Amino acid sequence: MAIAETAKINSSPDIPRTRKFLNKLYRQRYLFMMLAPAMLLVFTFSYLTLGGWIIAFKHYKIGQSMWSADWAGWYHFKSFLLESPDFLRLLENTLSMNIMMLVVNLAAAMIFAILLNEVKSRRFARIVQTLSFFPFFISWVIVYSIMSALMAVSSGAINVSLMKWGILEQGVNVLGDPKFSWGLVVALSLWKSIGYNGVIFIAAIASISSEQYEAADIDGASRLQKIMFITLPNLLPTLIVLLIMNSGWILNSNFDMYYLFSNATNYERMEVLDIYIYNYGIKLTNYSYATAVGIMKSAVSIALLLFVNAMAKRINDKSIM
């Protein structure tokens, strides 16, 4: 009886929106109570801490109160944009590697999901899917240890074997040579993420109506034609959503990966904005400058997200907002 009365109240055009909202809030009060701890944690550690951004506009030093530090205005922002010799190099490194990883990871995951869907043996497909998903749970510390054991110049298993077989005269410095740096991080990122991203596309394929494939079978369509004209078009909305969601992370790099695979010989090619912020903020204790760089990175990331979302909506009428 109470449910019927509530539904009648919500459907009535004469009831104010505020009352409808409060009525809905009351009915779902237990769900909101369950959600409250998570919301409190997110607010405390993700939003309340943004008050610390004020040190980007001050000459803050350790031991000072951030409120009593001398005002600097836009000094630190100008220092990075106009005076830092590293600005263009950092921007090139960050954008190049992250864009390559975004494109390669999503494209490979979509192709992987399509091929896995075409496998006749469901048992074999499940085994492959499980094995491809496993690297996602391996930490970057373990990944670096594995790569060091395989690729070290003098002691790596692969280099030692190739030199023993006479294929190489000396080991190839894959982990240290700058010309391998970008390709190495893109390949490792693909290896770790293809299973995770593939699950998303596999779920999207599973939601495609079987009637479309049945109609294609009646028309005599081949497997390739069904992929091209049914599977791919139905995966496009999922691909666009993933592109939009990941576009906001183009300037945000995987710190663990870059920190572990950076060394003295490839540092110029591997240093990204997050590593730069870490060096100035933690190592050099220049918190004001590092915070200013972080704010600019966040602002550009939000702008990119909104731009890509608007372009996707304009081109294909698909967006997340």
KAVENBEL-V374156 format. One record per pair of residues at least 24 apart in sequence whose ideal C-beta (glycine too) atoms are under 6 Angstrom apart, sorted by sequence separation. I is the first residue (numbers start at 1). J is the second residue. D is the distance in Angstrom with one decimal. If there is no record, write none. Layout:
BEGIN
i = (I I)
j = (J J)
d = (D D)
END
This chain:
BEGIN
i = (151 273 208 204 204 251 251 251 248 250 135 136 135 247 248 247 136 136 247 132 133 132 244 244 244 240 244 240 241 237 104 108 112 97 101 105 109 113 181 100 104 108 112 176 97 101 105 109 113 117 178 181 109 113 176 181 176 110 178 105 109 114 140 144 114 140 140 106 102 98 94 94 93 94 90 90 76 76 80 77 76 62 60 60 58 55 56 55 56 55 56 56 53)
j = (175 297 234 235 238 297 300 301 301 304 191 192 192 304 305 305 195 196 308 194 195 195 308 309 312 312 320 318 320 318 186 190 194 182 186 190 194 198 266 186 190 194 198 263 185 189 193 197 201 205 266 269 198 202 265 270 266 201 269 197 201 227 256 260 231 257 260 242 246 250 251 272 272 273 273 276 288 289 293 292 292 285 287 288 288 287 288 288 291 291 292 295 295)
d = (5.5 5.4 4.7 5.5 4.2 4.9 5.8 5.1 4.9 6.0 5.5 5.8 4.7 5.3 3.6 5.6 5.6 4.5 4.0 5.7 3.4 3.5 5.3 5.1 5.7 5.2 5.3 4.5 5.9 5.3 5.7 5.7 5.7 5.6 5.4 5.6 5.3 4.8 4.6 5.1 5.7 5.6 4.8 5.6 5.9 4.7 5.1 3.4 3.5 5.1 4.6 4.5 4.7 4.7 4.2 5.3 5.7 5.1 4.3 5.9 5.8 5.9 4.0 4.3 5.9 5.1 5.6 5.7 5.3 4.8 5.8 4.4 5.3 5.0 5.5 5.5 5.3 4.8 5.3 5.0 3.7 5.9 5.5 4.7 6.0 5.7 5.9 5.1 4.0 5.4 4.0 5.4 5.8)
END
